[in-house]
Amino acid sequence: MMPSVNFRQLRDTRQLLIWLEAGEVVELRKRNRVVARIVPENPRIQPVEWPAFEARLKRNFGDRTIPAVDILIEERNSRY
């Protein structure tokens, strides 16, 4: 959720500066309608580097495939 301020809250520049220094875009509202967006000059948001899920899967299980349907049928038959 994007932080937002109205014109009266705009007087409190401390909170606005905290949001902008954190790299967040702040919406400026007038009567609950977005009038403008204040964008920080140099956003500090770093791109998230995702782990290599496929490499981890291959490392843990190798080329083996798990027949999920067979396991499910086996579990259901053993319960009932």
N, C-alpha and C positions, 0 to 999 in steps of 0.2 A: 504494500500500500504506500502510495506516495504522500509525503507530508504536505499539508496545505495550511495557508494562513489567509486571513481576510485583511482588509485594509487597516482595521483597528489593531490587530495583532502585529502588523508590520512594524509598529513602533518598537517592539521588542526585538532589536537586531541581534541580540546574543544568541537566541535560539535559531534564528535564521542562519547566522554564521556557522553555528555548530553543524546544521544540516548540510550547508554548502561545502564546508571543509571535509565532511564525511563523503562527499561526492554524490549527494542525493539531489534530485531535481525537486523543486518546491513549487506547488501550485499556488497562484495568487487568485483568491476568490472574492467575488462581490455578490452577496445574497445567494450563497451556495451555487454560484455559477462560475466556472473557471474563466478567468479573464486573461491570464498569462501564466507562463511557466518560467521560473527562474532557474537557469542552468548554470552549474559551476564552471569556471574557466578551465581548470585542469582536474577532471574527475580522478579520484584515487582508486576507483574500482579496478581491481586486477582481474583479468580473465581467469576463470576457474579451469584448471587442468584436470580432466577426468582420468581415472585410472583405466588401464587397458583391460577391460573386462574379458575380452575374448582371449587374450594371452593368459590371464589368470585362470580361466576356465580350462584352457588347454594344458596348463601346467598342473592343475589339480586332478583333472580327469583323463588327460591324454586324448586319444582318438576314440575312446569308449563312448557309446551312446547308452542312455538309460531309457528303457522302454516304459515310459510313464503309464501308459494305458494298461500294460500287463500288471504293473505294481498296484494300480488302483483296483483292478478286478480282483487280484489276489487278496487285498485288504478287505474288500467288501464281502468276499466269500468266506473269509475267516471270521468275520464278525457275526454273520447271520446263519 
